[in-house]
């Protein structure tokens, strides 16, 4: 019987490389099956995206309950902020923050008709109002005690759950947002982010007070208790996730000075009225007439 010849160095190296490649491919397949890519097909975060206490790197990450997170961004989430084109689907319900029911609309129309009207302050009064943001307490305090600050609560409510998104368990917060897509009702843009712990991305999506804090201050909040102002500033019914530049453009004006694009005006007006009614805030005459005009954009 002929004796087997030993493998040469080149053959041995080739065989070793082949075995290594097979192991890597098999491991990658098992890993991908186990983690589900961080996001379930229906947009619900998988186990791999909900580990407690894992901070993302400067790149979007996929925390895992079994291993350290990868620093590779999800290829399912584009990195740019892209405007959408207005279409028949561009409805009030596109942003949960401005959603309106028929009951909401009926109440808003009734409340506005009986709402107190007060004179608009002069420029001097506005300038010397004594308003300070700090008078409304710390920003985004967890007033409902669910473990998440109000910014995270609003981002969670308003994220488009029909598209891929990533949240995680962080301390007592069950939905610390990492990535996702939001519809900005003010501009019609789709805002898609891959790492909201990145300062630049976080600043591009802001939480707007529909009834601005300074406006509330000028219309009576200056006489409220500190606790009531804190509650108002963090009332989720008065908060909506929007495009950062649009929020800065709005500033602290009332609807007579600024209003969103027409498809969002019904929801914006209804929420403005319901919040004002809830906190017994009055309106200016021009503010009331503008709200009446915006309500004409509502269906029915």
Number of C-alpha atoms within 10 A of each C-alpha: 3 4 5 6 6 8 10 9 9 9 11 12 11 12 12 11 12 11 10 11 11 11 11 11 11 10 12 12 10 11 12 11 10 13 19 15 19 25 23 17 13 11 16 17 21 21 21 22 27 23 21 17 12 19 16 18 15 14 16 25 24 32 27 20 15 10 9 11 19 15 14 12 16 22 9 13 19 15 17 12 17 12 14 14 11 12 9 6 9 16 17 19 15 19 24 19 27 26 17 17 11 11 8 16 22 11 15 23 17 12 17 22 10 10 17 15 15 12 11 15 13 9 9 8 11 14 10 9 14 12 18 12 12 11 18 24 18 12 14 19 17 18 16 14 11 12 18 22 18 23 23 21 22 23 26 21 18 21 24 21 17 11 17 22 29 32 24 25 19 18 13 13 18 19 20 25 23 24 24 25 23 28 24 25 30 21 19 24 18 20 26 27 23 24 25 22 19 16 10 10 20 14 14 18 23 22 20 23 21 24 24 18 23 21 17 22 21 18 20 13 22 18 11 12 11 15 12 14 22 20 16 23 26 23 16 19 16 22 25 23 28 27 24 18 14 18 19 11 10 18 16 19 16 23 23 14 12 13 18 19 12 13 20 26 24 26 27 29 29 28 24 23 26 20 18 21 18 10 14 14 21 21 23 19 15 16 17 22 15 18 26 18 14 21 19 12 15 18 8 6
